[in-house]
Every structure is written in structure tokens, then in C-alpha cells.
């Protein structure tokens, strides 16, 4: 993964801390005394959440590698075609580990696919939670001389319209009226698939389609997510499991890095929290 702005954001937070420009959470002075964060705790939490976000991305990449290295074509055929030579479902390695899953029983195949997809999408959603926490902490830390007497009412009446909010709206496919855009972005579709995996079995998420063979050789079956997750005009190439998971992973990496850049730019511009 290429998070070019991660270290820059951490360095900016360190600079603000060294100059005493990280303030206590606004909640410490509001009616909900004790629910906010001190400046030190806010700094510690953000510095911890950023590596956790990277860890979630790394875990998602692990599952993505497993998805891309699946030899699942034999498992989509008839059970009579299953043989000892065909039983390796996953076999891949990198510089840190080697993974191999051999199945003697093809009926186990749906379970393995379910576990891998659940791991992939759950880690993507978890890292989004980490990003949301970072942003929430940043918005909650405002200079003490700007704190209104009625914090709750002031925050409720202030609708953020900055670049970061616009970027988040785009990522979540929210239209200008604040409503869900049903056409969906890659990540928004991924969240739907993840929620379906929580409440249904793999058959509620996946279908198998056979590619048309132009050479006369047997068509290679591929796994696709159900069309119900996608806009009506989505091509089959974009619903195919490997292609979709790669696209949503790439979009998520770019989203996280762009959030880091926007937060850092706002910190530099304002000279202090909040974003």
C-alpha cells in the first residue's frame, strides 16, 4: 500500500504537540464533563489509530492476495470432476509467510470463500471506523478562546463544508441533499456486501458465471457478486469477485491517504486543531 501522507500527518501532530497547540477536547468544558479528551490523550489516540488503520489495510491486503490466488474453477464444476490434483484452493506466498489450503472435500469450498470474503470486507469497514475516529477527535479539539458557551447548540448549527467533508461524501456516495446515492461507490457497495455476509450465507452474496470461450476450449467459471448490489448498468466485468475486490481496495487506500493529506493541510493552515 502507498500511504504517502501518513508520516506527514504524524509529523504535523508532533509539531503541534511540541508547540502546545493541541487543546483539550471541547467536551471537557461542556455539560458532559469527563467525556472529552485531554490534549495528551487526544494526541495519543490519534497516533495509535493511524498505525491501526495501516494494520487493517494490511489485513485486507492479505485477504485480497488470497482471493487473487484462489484456484476455485474446479470447485464450481460437478463433484465427479473433483480430483486429488485439483484440491488446492489457495496457494500463495510472500516474503513473510506461506499460505496453502488444500481441500479433500469440495463441499468445504463455500465455507472457505465465506471466511476469506468476510475477513476482507470486515477489515475494510474497520479501517473506515478508525478514520472516522481520527476525524472526530480532530473536530472535537478547538482552541479554548473559540469555545462557545453552549457548545452543543453551536456544533449542531454548524454544517462543515470543507474539502474533507466533501471527500467523505464522495466516498460514501452521499448526494448534495445528504441522502444516500443508490448508484453507490465501490466502498459503499462493499459495505452492503459485508452486511449481507453478516446476515446471510455465501449463496446470498455470490453467483457463478461461466465466461464464453471463443477458442472452443472449456469456459473458465468465475465467481461474481449478485447483481442486486450494483447499479443496473454495471458490466459483468465489474461484478467479478477478483476485479471488484481489487477496485474497492485501491479506492480505500486512496481515500485513506487523501484524508490524511486533507487533515494535514488543514492543520498547517489553521496552526492548531480542529480540522
Number of C-alpha atoms within 10 A of each C-alpha: 12 9 16 13 18 19 12 15 23 16 13 18 22 15 16 18 16 10 11 11 17 25 22 22 26 24 18 14 18 17 11 11 11 12 13 19 20 18 17 12 13 21 22 11 15 20 16 13 18 21 13 16 21 18 14 20 23 15 17 24 20 15 21 20 19 24 21 15 15 16 15 21 16 19 23 19 13 9 12 6 10 16 14 10 7 17 19 18 22 20 15 14 13 9 5 5 7 9 10 12 13 13 17 13 13 20 11 11 16 15 11 16 18 17 13 17 22 20 17 26 24 22 22 26 19 15 22 19 14 21 19 14 16 23 19 13 20 21 16 20 25 20 16 12 6 8 14 14 10 11 14 14 10 12 13 8 8 8 9 11 8 11 13 19 15 14 15 16 17 17 17 17 21 19 13 11 7 9 10 14 16 14 16 19 19 21 25 23 21 22 18 16 21 22 15 16 20 12 9 11 13 20 13 13 19 20 16 16 15 14 11 12 10 8 7 7 8 11 14 15 17 16 17 21 21 17 16 9 20 20 13 9 8 12 11 12 11 16 20 19 19 20 13 19 25 16 13 19 22 16 15 20 17 16 20 22 18 19 23 24 19 19 23 21 16 17 19 17 10 11 16 23 23 20 23
